Amino acid sequence: MRESRSSLAARAQRTLPLRDEEGAKVAQQSSGISRSWKKSSASTDAGCVEVRRTSSGIQVRDSKNPDGPVLEFNDIEWNAFVAGVALGEFRIAGTIDQCSA
């Protein structure tokens, strides 16, 4: 069963960084900063990306090329992307949807 848009939006909103009235980040319980990369359990040998949290946001890289380029996103950008993926906004015709099985 798929989550509703409002449910996913609410969940994404809860993961946004805490901010004060002026928009500055405020301290959170845990920074979540990780030196290790995380790979999806749905990854295959043919394709995979890895992610990790840094002090400035989320980094993404190709696991087959760990010394290659790294993309970096702030929390707002990352949360918007994850919510869009969960809503199916990035499905591409002709690709296999491994998550719907």
LINHU-V940516 format. One record per residue. SS is DSSP state (H for helix, E for strand, L for the rest). D_CENTER is the distance of its C-alpha to the mean C-alpha in Angstrom with 1 decimal. Layout:
ss=SS d_center=D_CENTER
ss=SS d_center=D_CENTER
This chain:
ss=L d_center=21.1
ss=L d_center=18.4
ss=L d_center=17.2
ss=L d_center=18.7
ss=H d_center=17.1
ss=H d_center=18.3
ss=H d_center=17.0
ss=H d_center=13.4
ss=H d_center=13.9
ss=H d_center=15.5
ss=H d_center=12.8
ss=H d_center=10.2
ss=H d_center=13.1
ss=H d_center=13.7
ss=H d_center=10.5
ss=L d_center=11.5
ss=L d_center=13.6
ss=L d_center=17.3
ss=E d_center=19.6
ss=L d_center=23.4
ss=L d_center=25.6
ss=L d_center=25.5
ss=L d_center=21.8
ss=L d_center=21.6
ss=E d_center=19.1
ss=L d_center=20.9
ss=L d_center=20.9
ss=L d_center=18.7
ss=L d_center=19.7
ss=L d_center=17.5
ss=L d_center=15.7
ss=L d_center=13.4
ss=L d_center=14.0
ss=L d_center=14.0
ss=L d_center=16.2
ss=L d_center=15.2
ss=L d_center=12.5
ss=E d_center=10.9
ss=E d_center=11.5
ss=L d_center=10.9
ss=L d_center=14.2
ss=L d_center=14.5
ss=L d_center=14.9
ss=E d_center=18.4
ss=L d_center=20.7
ss=L d_center=20.5
ss=E d_center=16.9
ss=L d_center=13.8
ss=E d_center=11.0
ss=E d_center=10.1
ss=E d_center=7.6
ss=E d_center=9.1
ss=E d_center=9.5
ss=E d_center=12.5
ss=L d_center=14.9
ss=L d_center=13.7
ss=E d_center=9.9
ss=E d_center=7.2
ss=E d_center=9.0
ss=E d_center=8.7
ss=E d_center=12.1
ss=E d_center=14.3
ss=H d_center=15.5
ss=H d_center=18.9
ss=H d_center=19.3
ss=L d_center=18.1
ss=L d_center=20.5
ss=L d_center=19.3
ss=L d_center=17.3
ss=E d_center=14.0
ss=E d_center=11.7
ss=E d_center=10.7
ss=E d_center=8.9
ss=L d_center=10.0
ss=H d_center=8.6
ss=H d_center=10.0
ss=H d_center=8.7
ss=H d_center=4.9
ss=H d_center=6.1
ss=H d_center=8.4
ss=H d_center=6.5
ss=H d_center=4.9
ss=H d_center=8.5
ss=H d_center=10.1
ss=H d_center=9.0
ss=H d_center=10.4
ss=L d_center=13.3
ss=L d_center=14.1
ss=L d_center=14.2
ss=L d_center=13.3
ss=L d_center=15.8
ss=L d_center=18.3
ss=L d_center=21.9
ss=L d_center=23.3
ss=L d_center=20.2
ss=L d_center=20.0
ss=L d_center=17.7
ss=H d_center=17.3
ss=H d_center=15.5
ss=H d_center=18.5
ss=L d_center=21.0
